[in-house]
Each structure stands twice: as structure tokens, then as C-alpha cells.
Amino acid sequence: MRHLVSLALVHAVLIGGAVFMLLPFVFMLTSAIKPPGEIFEATFRLWPRQFYGWQNFESALSTAPLLRFLLNGLIVCGGILVVQLLVAIPCAYALAKLKFPGRPILFSLVLLGLCIPVQAPSLPLYIAFAELGILNTYLSMMMPFFLSVFAIFLFRQFFKSYPDEIIQAARLDGVGEFEIVWRIVVPSVWPAIAAFSIFSVVAHWNDLYWPLIVVSDTKLATPPLGMMYFADSELGSNYGALAAGATIITAPLVIAFLIARRHFIAGITMTGIK
């Protein structure tokens, strides 16, 4: 009986937390299908008396280039993720499986890198990019994030538990270290790659701070920056269309997570055990 009570309390807390986290999304979705007069009524209704969704979504898509913002987000997040994986996986493998002088010091620097906020090097990076003449480009939005210390740390935890016997057998067969990494070790850590990919894409898809600094052309705006331009210059107080635009921009992240959720949960769980 005591176990059932504790289980019920735990699930009640989890359900309450889930409901609290979902409330903003519910308000966004309901606002996207309501006419302006119903959004801020005193009584909250999940389904509007007058369905206004088509008008709100049509207004959102016609007033601002939301599809271009989505394409920019895909280019930036995809470019960052590919380079992060190409850099972090060999680095993590070296820290986990290769013995060389200074390895503990390098790993300590990786852990220290986790403590540095992205805002700290913003000014010197901006000055450097201005001197190079690459401001207001896709590269300027992606370059500061090509090296991910979190990815190195995450993949190292996976590689540490990979059997050394398999790697030694591959070396005896004459397989090089890079081939061992990409053809033998990487296929076994897809859950970690999926977990990190979700973290990376969500972080950079929602990033407003850095694109706001280096981008001034609306055609290069990422989804959050595009929504800011969208809200300020186009729609004003048309909150139904703003909610529809926010729904369009949020939908790719939700779909991506639903597709990769099993690998994501497996990656987080296995990392915690190891």
C-alpha cells in the first residue's frame, strides 16, 4: 500500500510538471485558431466559438517569409551539427581510448569549457568577424559553435565503455585509427549522436542572441530572429497571426523530437549509467 501511494505521488508530480510545461504551447495553439477578439477573453476556451485558424495561418505565411526563416534555420543548424560531429567524435575517441601526454589536462580544459557561457567571447568574435568581413553571412552564425565541448564530453563517456578488445583486434588487422572511429566505433554510439543532435538543433534553432548580433539582413534571419522582425514590423497586435507563425516555427522541432525520441532517451539513459 505504501509503495502504491508513493508511486501515485510521484506520477502526480510528474503529470503536474508536464501540464505546467505544456500550458504555453496549449495557449499558443489555441490562440492560432482564434479570432483577435477571443484571445484575451476573461474565460479561457480550448476551442474557439469562431474558427479563425485558416485566416491566421494565411496571414502569417503571406505577411512575412516564414518559410525562408525555416530554411535559414535548417541551413544554420545542419551546418553546425555536421561540423560539431566531425570535430567532436575524433576528439572524444582520442580522450577516451588513446594514451598521450597531457590527456588529463586536455580533458580538464574540456570540462572548464562547459562553464564558459556563449556570451563571454561575443565581443572579440564580433570584432574578428568584422575584420575578416564575414558578418551578415551564414558562416558568421555557425562558426563560433563548430567546436562543442559538451559533445566531446558526451561522446567520451560512451567511448570509455566501448570494449578495448575490439579496438585492439582492429589494430592487429591493420585498421587505422580514423577508420576504427568511423567504421567500428561510431555505428555503436548512434543513441549518443541522436541525443546530442536533439540538444544541438534545439539550442541553435532557438538561439536569438548571436544571430541578432551578426545578422542585419532579413533574408538571413533564423526563426527566432525572423519572428522578432515579424512581430515588430508587420503584424503589430495581431496575436492570432503571431501565434500561428510561432506554431509554424516550433513544429519542425516537435516533429524531429518525436522521430528521434527513442534514440534520444536511450542516449541519455546510457550516458547516465556509464
C-alpha positions in Angstrom: 0.0 0.0 0.0 2.8 2.4 0.9 4.5 1.6 -2.5 1.3 2.4 -4.4 0.9 5.7 -2.5 4.4 6.7 -3.2 4.1 5.7 -6.9 0.9 7.7 -7.2 2.5 10.8 -5.6 5.5 10.5 -8.0 3.2 10.2 -11.0 1.1 13.1 -9.8 4.1 15.4 -9.5 5.3 14.3 -13.0 1.9 14.9 -14.5 1.6 18.2 -12.8 5.0 19.3 -14.1 4.1 18.1 -17.6 0.9 20.1 -17.6 2.7 23.2 -16.4 5.3 22.8 -19.2 2.6 22.3 -21.8 0.4 25.2 -20.9 2.3 27.8 -23.0 2.1 25.5 -26.0 -1.6 25.0 -25.5 -2.2 28.7 -25.3 -0.1 29.2 -28.5 -2.1 26.6 -30.4 -5.5 27.8 -29.2 -4.5 31.4 -30.0 -3.5 30.4 -33.5 -7.1 29.3 -34.3 -9.0 32.1 -32.5 -10.1 35.5 -33.9 -8.5 38.5 -32.3 -11.5 39.2 -30.1 -11.4 35.8 -28.4 -7.7 35.6 -27.5 -7.8 37.7 -24.3 -11.3 37.0 -23.1 -11.8 36.6 -19.4 -12.9 32.9 -19.8 -10.4 30.6 -21.4 -11.7 28.2 -24.1 -9.7 25.5 -25.8 -11.9 25.6 -28.9 -13.0 29.0 -30.2 -16.6 29.9 -30.9 -15.5 31.0 -34.3 -12.7 29.0 -36.0 -10.1 31.5 -37.3 -7.2 29.2 -38.0 -7.1 29.5 -41.8 -7.1 33.2 -41.7 -4.3 33.4 -39.0 -2.0 30.9 -40.8 -2.6 32.6 -44.2 -1.8 36.0 -42.7 1.4 34.6 -41.0 2.6 33.0 -44.3 1.8 35.9 -46.5 3.0 38.8 -44.3 6.5 37.5 -43.6 8.8 35.0 -45.3 8.4 32.3 -42.6 9.4 29.5 -45.0 12.7 31.4 -45.7 13.2 31.7 -41.9 12.7 27.9 -41.6 15.2 27.3 -44.4 17.8 29.5 -42.8 17.3 27.7 -39.5 17.8 24.3 -41.3 21.0 25.6 -43.0 22.5 27.0 -39.8 21.5 24.1 -37.5 22.5 21.5 -40.1 25.9 23.1 -40.8 26.7 23.5 -37.1 25.7 19.9 -36.3 27.7 18.3 -39.1 30.9 20.2 -38.2 30.4 19.5 -34.5 30.1 15.8 -35.1 33.2 15.7 -37.4 35.2 17.5 -34.8 33.9 16.1 -31.5 33.8 12.4 -32.4 37.6 12.1 -33.1 38.4 14.3 -30.1 36.3 12.2 -27.8 37.8 9.0 -29.1 41.3 10.3 -28.5 40.5 11.3 -25.0 38.8 8.0 -24.2 41.0 5.4 -26.0 44.4 6.9 -26.9 47.2 7.4 -24.4 49.3 10.5 -24.9 51.0 13.1 -22.7 48.6 15.8 -21.3 45.4 13.9 -21.8 44.1 14.6 -18.3 44.9 18.3 -18.7 43.0 18.4 -22.1 40.0 16.7 -20.5 40.1 19.2 -17.7 40.1 22.0 -20.2 37.0 20.4 -21.9 35.2 20.4 -18.5 36.2 24.0 -17.9 34.9 24.9 -21.4 31.4 23.7 -20.2 31.5 26.6 -17.6 32.1 29.4 -20.2 28.8 31.0 -21.4 28.5 31.8 -25.0 28.1 35.5 -24.3 31.6 35.7 -22.8 33.6 35.7 -26.1 30.9 37.5 -28.1 32.7 40.9 -28.4 36.1 39.5 -29.6 34.4 37.2 -32.0 32.3 40.0 -33.4 35.5 42.2 -33.9 37.3 39.3 -35.5 34.4 38.6 -37.9 34.2 42.3 -38.8 37.9 42.4 -39.6 37.5 39.3 -41.8 34.5 40.8 -43.5 32.2 37.8 -42.9 29.5 39.5 -40.8 25.9 39.0 -42.1 26.6 35.6 -43.6 25.7 32.0 -42.7 29.3 31.3 -41.7 29.3 34.1 -39.1 26.3 32.5 -37.4 27.8 29.0 -37.5 31.5 29.4 -36.9 31.5 30.1 -33.1 29.7 26.8 -32.4 31.7 24.4 -34.6 33.6 23.2 -31.5 31.2 21.8 -28.9 32.8 20.8 -25.6 29.5 19.3 -24.5 29.6 16.9 -27.5 33.2 15.9 -26.7 32.3 15.2 -23.1 29.1 13.2 -24.1 30.9 11.1 -26.7 33.9 10.4 -24.4 31.5 8.9 -21.8 30.3 6.5 -24.5 33.7 5.7 -25.9 35.1 4.9 -22.4 32.8 1.9 -22.1 33.5 0.6 -25.6 35.4 -2.7 -25.4 39.1 -2.3 -25.9 39.4 -5.8 -27.2 37.5 -4.9 -30.4 39.8 -1.9 -31.0 42.9 -3.9 -30.3 41.7 -6.6 -32.8 41.1 -4.0 -35.4 44.6 -2.6 -34.9 46.1 -6.0 -35.3 44.3 -6.3 -38.6 46.0 -3.2 -39.8 43.0 -0.8 -39.5 43.9 2.8 -38.9 42.6 4.9 -36.1 40.3 7.1 -38.2 38.8 4.0 -39.8 38.3 2.4 -36.4 36.5 5.6 -35.3 34.2 6.0 -38.2 33.6 2.4 -39.3 33.7 0.4 -36.0 33.1 2.7 -33.0 30.6 5.3 -34.4 27.9 2.8 -35.5 27.6 1.7 -31.9 27.0 5.2 -30.5 24.0 6.3 -32.6 21.9 6.8 -29.4 24.5 9.4 -28.2 24.6 11.0 -31.6 20.8 11.2 -31.7 20.7 12.7 -28.2 23.4 15.3 -28.9 21.7 16.1 -32.3 18.5 17.0 -30.5 20.3 19.2 -28.0 22.3 20.9 -30.7 19.4 21.6 -33.1 17.1 22.8 -30.3 19.7 25.1 -28.9 20.7 26.7 -32.2 17.2 26.7 -33.7 16.1 28.8 -30.7 19.2 31.0 -30.5 18.4 34.7 -30.8 21.4 36.3 -29.1 24.2 35.5 -31.7 22.2 35.9 -34.9 20.8 39.2 -33.6 24.5 40.4 -33.3 25.9 39.3 -36.6 22.9 39.4 -39.0 21.2 42.5 -40.2 19.7 41.1 -43.5 16.2 39.8 -43.0 16.8 37.2 -45.7 19.4 35.6 -43.5 17.3 35.6 -40.3 16.9 32.4 -38.3 13.4 31.5 -36.9 13.6 33.4 -33.6 15.2 36.5 -35.2 12.6 36.3 -38.1 9.8 36.2 -35.6 11.1 39.3 -33.9 11.2 41.1 -37.2 7.8 39.6 -38.0 6.2 40.8 -34.7 7.7 44.3 -34.7 7.3 45.5 -38.3 4.5 43.5 -39.8 1.6 42.4 -37.6 1.7 44.6 -34.5 -1.1 43.5 -32.2 -2.4 40.6 -34.4 -1.7 38.0 -31.8 -3.5 35.2 -33.7 -1.2 35.5 -36.7 1.8 35.8 -34.3 0.7 32.6 -32.6 0.3 30.9 -36.0 3.8 31.9 -37.0 5.2 30.6 -33.7 3.4 27.3 -34.3 4.9 27.0 -37.8 8.4 27.7 -36.5 8.0 25.3 -33.5 6.5 22.4 -35.4 9.9 21.2 -37.0 11.4 20.8 -33.6 8.5 18.8 -32.2 8.4 16.6 -35.3 12.2 16.0 -35.1 12.0 15.1 -31.4 9.1 12.7 -32.0 11.0 10.9 -34.7 14.2 10.6 -32.7 12.7 10.3 -29.2 13.7 6.6 -28.7 17.3 7.2 -29.6 17.3 10.4 -27.5 16.0 8.6 -24.4 18.4 5.7 -25.0 21.3 8.1 -25.3 20.5 10.0 -22.2 19.9 6.8 -20.2 23.1 5.0 -21.3 25.1 8.1 -20.6 23.8 8.3 -17.1 24.6 4.6 -16.4 28.1 4.8 -17.8 
